[in-house]
C-alpha cells in the first residue's frame, strides 16, 4: 500500500482537538471520514506544559484510500477546544 501524507480537513482537526481535550493518556479515540474514505486513530501519549500552555504528545494513524500513515505529533492548546501543532 502506498504511503502519502494526509491533509486534515476542518472536521478531522476538530476531532483531534476534541480527543486531545477529553481522552486520557493511552486511551485511543477512533473516527472515520466516509467522504474521504479514511479512518483515524488518535492515542494521547503524555501531557506537558510548554511556555505555560497545556500541550500533549500523541500518536495519529490514518488509514484508507491507498494511505497508511502513522506519526507522532505534539500540539498545544490555543483556546478551549483548539489545538495548534508544535
C-alpha positions in Angstrom: 0.0 0.0 0.0 1.3 3.5 -0.9 2.1 6.0 1.8 1.3 9.6 1.3 0.8 12.5 3.7 -2.8 13.3 4.6 -4.2 16.8 4.6 -6.6 17.1 7.5 -9.9 18.7 6.9 -11.7 21.0 9.3 -13.8 18.2 10.8 -10.8 16.0 11.3 -8.9 18.8 13.1 -11.9 19.3 15.3 -11.9 15.6 16.2 -8.2 15.8 17.0 -8.9 18.8 19.3 -11.8 17.0 21.0 -9.8 13.9 21.6 -6.8 15.9 23.0 -9.2 17.8 25.2 -11.0 14.8 26.6 -9.2 11.5 26.2 -6.9 10.2 28.9 -3.3 9.2 28.1 -3.1 5.8 26.4 -6.8 5.8 25.5 -7.4 5.6 21.8 -10.1 7.6 20.0 -11.3 6.3 16.6 -13.3 8.1 14.0 -13.8 8.0 10.2 -14.4 10.4 7.3 -16.6 8.4 4.9 -16.4 11.2 2.3 -12.6 10.8 2.1 -12.6 7.1 2.7 -10.3 7.5 5.7 -10.3 6.2 9.3 -8.3 7.7 12.1 -6.9 6.5 15.4 -5.5 9.0 17.9 -3.8 7.9 21.1 -2.6 10.6 23.6 0.8 9.6 24.9 1.5 12.2 27.5 0.7 15.7 28.6 3.1 18.5 29.3 3.3 22.3 29.8 5.3 24.4 27.4 5.5 28.2 27.9 2.6 27.9 30.4 0.4 26.2 27.7 -1.2 22.8 28.1 0.3 20.5 25.4 0.0 16.9 24.5 2.1 14.4 22.6 0.0 11.9 20.6 0.1 9.1 18.0 -2.1 9.6 14.9 -2.8 6.8 12.4 -4.6 7.5 9.2 -5.7 4.5 7.0 -7.7 4.1 3.8 -7.9 5.4 0.3 -4.4 4.0 -0.6 -3.0 5.6 2.6 -1.4 4.0 5.6 0.3 6.7 7.8 1.4 6.7 11.4 3.0 9.7 13.0 3.8 11.0 16.5 2.9 14.7 16.9 2.7 17.4 19.6 0.1 20.1 19.9 -0.6 22.9 22.4 -4.0 24.2 23.4 -4.6 27.7 21.9 -8.1 28.1 23.3 -10.9 25.9 24.5 -11.1 23.0 22.0 -8.5 24.5 19.7 -5.1 22.9 19.5 -2.1 24.1 17.4 0.7 21.7 16.2 4.1 22.3 17.7 
